[in-house]
Amino acid sequence: MALRFSATVSTAETDYGTVLLDERNGAYWELNPTGTLVVRALMRGDDEAAAADALAARFDVDRARAERDVATLVAELRAAGLAR
């Protein structure tokens, strides 16, 4: 499923990943390069399985770990109200 950030979330890519600003409360989130790769994949319309494949290939982690990491990141972004 594609990931979309809420209208109140600003993003900026840095040399170290991506920074998210929740404009509702001023809270910042910093995504490392692995989180950035996952978010990019999901925002371009890839599903979580494809994002896990990209993560496993790029960072040499096993597929099961990549699936868990993708699911955890997506759940945390949604729980925080940053994404839908």
C-alpha positions in Angstrom: 0.0 0.0 0.0 1.3 3.5 -0.9 2.3 5.7 2.0 1.1 9.3 2.1 2.2 11.9 4.7 -0.4 14.0 6.4 -0.7 17.6 5.1 0.8 18.8 8.3 4.1 16.9 7.8 7.1 18.5 6.1 10.0 16.5 4.9 13.6 17.3 4.1 16.3 15.0 2.9 19.7 15.4 4.5 23.1 13.7 4.0 22.1 11.3 6.8 18.5 10.4 5.8 15.2 12.3 6.1 13.8 14.7 8.7 10.1 14.8 9.2 8.5 17.8 11.0 5.0 17.4 12.5 3.8 20.9 12.2 0.9 20.3 14.6 3.2 19.9 17.6 6.6 20.8 16.4 8.0 17.3 16.8 10.8 16.1 14.6 11.5 12.6 13.4 14.7 11.6 11.8 14.8 8.6 9.5 18.2 7.0 8.9 19.1 5.8 5.3 17.2 2.6 5.7 14.0 4.4 6.8 14.5 6.8 3.9 14.7 4.0 1.4 11.5 2.4 2.8 9.6 5.7 2.8 10.7 6.5 -0.8 9.6 3.1 -2.0 6.2 3.4 -0.4 5.6 7.0 -1.5 6.3 6.1 -5.1 3.5 3.4 -4.8 5.5 0.3 -4.0 3.8 -2.1 -1.5 5.5 -3.1 1.7 6.8 -6.4 0.2 8.6 -4.4 -2.5 10.0 -2.0 0.1 11.3 -5.0 2.1 12.9 -6.5 -1.1 14.7 -3.2 -1.7 15.8 -3.0 1.9 17.1 -6.5 1.9 19.0 -6.0 -1.3 20.5 -2.6 -0.4 21.5 -3.3 3.2 22.2 -7.0 3.1 19.6 -8.0 5.8 17.5 -11.1 5.6 14.1 -10.8 4.1 12.2 -11.6 7.3 14.0 -8.9 9.2 13.4 -6.4 6.3 9.6 -7.3 6.4 9.5 -6.7 10.2 11.4 -3.4 9.9 9.1 -2.1 7.1 6.0 -3.1 9.0 7.3 -1.5 12.2 8.2 1.8 10.5 4.9 2.1 8.8 3.0 1.3 12.0 4.9 3.9 13.9 4.4 6.6 11.3 0.7 5.9 11.2 0.3 5.7 15.0 2.0 9.1 15.3 -0.5 10.5 12.8 2.3 11.4 10.4 1.1 9.1 7.6 -1.9 7.3 6.3 
